[in-house]
Amino acid sequence: MVSRANEQPLLVRALDGAHDLVVATALRYVSSPGARGLDLGAGSGALTKRLQNAGFRITAADISNYFRLETEFLQVDFNDPAF
């Protein structure tokens, strides 16, 4: 994915270092380039973007698409009892 000079940083709503840990763990256990991943509760897309930059093909899922990344998005309400 190409980085744009005027791109604003994405809001991260996670503990410091949590995204680093997720990416490092994914890279340790998945060795095939372009492996698929799922970001549940994707929020701003910060983790989705980090995983994409690490070479993963990510599907993001959340109640609304708050971001505009080049990824598949599924609209899901995890608070809905019918989910």
GROMACS elastic network, one bead per residue, 0.5 to 0.9 nm:
[ bonds ]
;  ai    aj funct       b0    kb
    1    49     6  0.88112   500
    1    52     6  0.74350   500
    1    53     6  0.66837   500
    1    70     6  0.80343   500
    3     6     6  0.88877   500
    3     7     6  0.74205   500
    4     7     6  0.52490   500
    4     8     6  0.89405   500
    5     8     6  0.86677   500
    7    10     6  0.88845   500
    9    12     6  0.88606   500
    9    46     6  0.83016   500
   10    44     6  0.60892   500
   10    45     6  0.70192   500
   10    46     6  0.54217   500
   10    49     6  0.89652   500
   10    67     6  0.86054   500
   11    43     6  0.84530   500
   11    44     6  0.58696   500
   11    45     6  0.81418   500
   11    46     6  0.66353   500
   12    15     6  0.84939   500
   12    16     6  0.89643   500
   12    19     6  0.88254   500
   12    43     6  0.84714   500
   12    44     6  0.71583   500
   12    45     6  0.84230   500
   12    46     6  0.60369   500
   12    47     6  0.79898   500
   13    43     6  0.80924   500
   13    44     6  0.84138   500
   13    46     6  0.87403   500
   14    17     6  0.80775   500
   14    18     6  0.62555   500
   14    19     6  0.74708   500
   15    18     6  0.54476   500
   15    19     6  0.81893   500
   16    19     6  0.77770   500
   16    20     6  0.85492   500
   17    20     6  0.51149   500
   17    21     6  0.62122   500
   17    22     6  0.87607   500
   18    21     6  0.51097   500
   18    22     6  0.62758   500
   18    23     6  0.87393   500
   19    22     6  0.50533   500
   19    23     6  0.61580   500
   19    24     6  0.84791   500
   19    46     6  0.84375   500
   19    47     6  0.61042   500
   19    50     6  0.76559   500
   19    51     6  0.88564   500
   20    23     6  0.53100   500
   20    24     6  0.60621   500
   20    25     6  0.85112   500
   20    50     6  0.85156   500
   21    24     6  0.51432   500
   21    25     6  0.59832   500
   21    26     6  0.84829   500
   22    25     6  0.51951   500
   22    26     6  0.60982   500
   22    27     6  0.86098   500
   22    47     6  0.84944   500
   22    51     6  0.85744   500
   23    26     6  0.51178   500
   23    27     6  0.61495   500
   23    28     6  0.85848   500
   23    47     6  0.83673   500
   23    50     6  0.72571   500
   23    51     6  0.61260   500
   23    54     6  0.73763   500
   24    27     6  0.51654   500
   24    28     6  0.61503   500
   24    29     6  0.88328   500
   25    28     6  0.50503   500
   25    29     6  0.63536   500
   25    30     6  0.84907   500
   26    29     6  0.54279   500
   26    30     6  0.58102   500
   26    31     6  0.86997   500
   26    51     6  0.85090   500
   27    30     6  0.53778   500
   27    31     6  0.65808   500
   27    54     6  0.78722   500
   28    31     6  0.71480   500
   30    33     6  0.82134   500
   30    35     6  0.72000   500
   31    35     6  0.80286   500
   32    35     6  0.57731   500
   33    55     6  0.62881   500
   33    56     6  0.69991   500
   34    52     6  0.87993   500
   34    55     6  0.55256   500
   34    57     6  0.55431   500
   35    55     6  0.75896   500
   35    56     6  0.51637   500
   35    57     6  0.59438   500
   35    58     6  0.83653   500
   36    56     6  0.58811   500
   36    58     6  0.57458   500
   36    59     6  0.76991   500
   37    48     6  0.88851   500
   37    51     6  0.82364   500
   37    56     6  0.65586   500
   37    57     6  0.61071   500
   37    59     6  0.62719   500
   37    60     6  0.85308   500
   38    42     6  0.89602   500
   38    48     6  0.83644   500
   38    57     6  0.85979   500
   38    58     6  0.55519   500
   38    60     6  0.58980   500
   38    61     6  0.75151   500
   39    42     6  0.54083   500
   39    45     6  0.85057   500
   39    47     6  0.74328   500
   39    48     6  0.62947   500
   39    58     6  0.69008   500
   39    59     6  0.62544   500
   39    61     6  0.61138   500
   39    62     6  0.85570   500
   40    43     6  0.86469   500
   40    59     6  0.85273   500
   40    60     6  0.62534   500
   40    62     6  0.64041   500
   41    45     6  0.89909   500
   41    60     6  0.76019   500
   41    61     6  0.57508   500
   41    63     6  0.76773   500
   41    76     6  0.87150   500
   41    78     6  0.82946   500
   42    45     6  0.52530   500
   42    46     6  0.76444   500
   42    47     6  0.71669   500
   42    48     6  0.69030   500
   42    60     6  0.56386   500
   42    61     6  0.56956   500
   42    62     6  0.56019   500
   42    63     6  0.89524   500
   42    65     6  0.85064   500
   42    66     6  0.86429   500
   43    46     6  0.76747   500
   43    47     6  0.88175   500
   43    60     6  0.88229   500
   43    61     6  0.83622   500
   43    62     6  0.65240   500
   43    63     6  0.85138   500
   43    64     6  0.80826   500
   43    65     6  0.77315   500
   43    66     6  0.64090   500
   43    67     6  0.78584   500
   44    47     6  0.82556   500
   44    48     6  0.86820   500
   44    65     6  0.81601   500
   44    66     6  0.56125   500
   44    67     6  0.55878   500
   44    68     6  0.89667   500
   45    49     6  0.60485   500
   45    50     6  0.86229   500
   45    60     6  0.75864   500
   45    65     6  0.87455   500
   45    66     6  0.75628   500
   45    67     6  0.60473   500
   45    68     6  0.81807   500
   45    69     6  0.73804   500
   46    49     6  0.52599   500
   46    50     6  0.63384   500
   46    51     6  0.87845   500
   47    51     6  0.61300   500
   47    52     6  0.84816   500
   48    51     6  0.52428   500
   48    52     6  0.61253   500
   48    53     6  0.86099   500
   48    56     6  0.89619   500
   48    57     6  0.89899   500
   48    58     6  0.63677   500
   48    59     6  0.79215   500
   48    60     6  0.67189   500
   48    69     6  0.83414   500
   48    71     6  0.83483   500
   49    52     6  0.50100   500
   49    53     6  0.60991   500
   49    54     6  0.86092   500
   49    58     6  0.85345   500
   49    69     6  0.73251   500
   49    70     6  0.88843   500
   49    71     6  0.89979   500
   50    53     6  0.51052   500
   50    54     6  0.63432   500
   50    55     6  0.89474   500
   51    55     6  0.65618   500
   51    56     6  0.55688   500
   51    57     6  0.77956   500
   51    58     6  0.71795   500
   52    55     6  0.51239   500
   52    57     6  0.60243   500
   52    58     6  0.65049   500
   52    71     6  0.87014   500
   53    56     6  0.72933   500
   57    71     6  0.75792   500
   57    72     6  0.88512   500
   58    71     6  0.62659   500
   58    72     6  0.70272   500
   58    73     6  0.88581   500
   59    71     6  0.60668   500
   59    73     6  0.56978   500
   59    74     6  0.73513   500
   60    65     6  0.86774   500
   60    71     6  0.70552   500
   60    72     6  0.62799   500
   60    74     6  0.62816   500
   60    75     6  0.86384   500
   61    64     6  0.81030   500
   61    65     6  0.80196   500
   61    72     6  0.85669   500
   61    73     6  0.56379   500
   61    75     6  0.57643   500
   61    76     6  0.62049   500
   61    77     6  0.89793   500
   62    65     6  0.67470   500
   62    66     6  0.86067   500
   62    73     6  0.80249   500
   62    74     6  0.67501   500
   62    75     6  0.54235   500
   62    76     6  0.52663   500
   62    77     6  0.66542   500
   62    78     6  0.78141   500
   63    66     6  0.89340   500
   63    74     6  0.83692   500
   63    75     6  0.52748   500
   63    78     6  0.74415   500
   64    67     6  0.88767   500
   64    74     6  0.85630   500
   64    75     6  0.59016   500
   64    76     6  0.76928   500
   64    77     6  0.84710   500
   65    68     6  0.75497   500
   65    73     6  0.71969   500
   65    74     6  0.83038   500
   65    75     6  0.72205   500
   68    71     6  0.83501   500
   69    72     6  0.86371   500
   76    79     6  0.88968   500
   76    80     6  0.86686   500
   76    83     6  0.78704   500
   77    80     6  0.55305   500
   77    81     6  0.89566   500
   77    83     6  0.70368   500
   78    81     6  0.77907   500
   78    82     6  0.89229   500
   78    83     6  0.62576   500
   79    82     6  0.86868   500
   79    83     6  0.76102   500
   80    83     6  0.54516   500
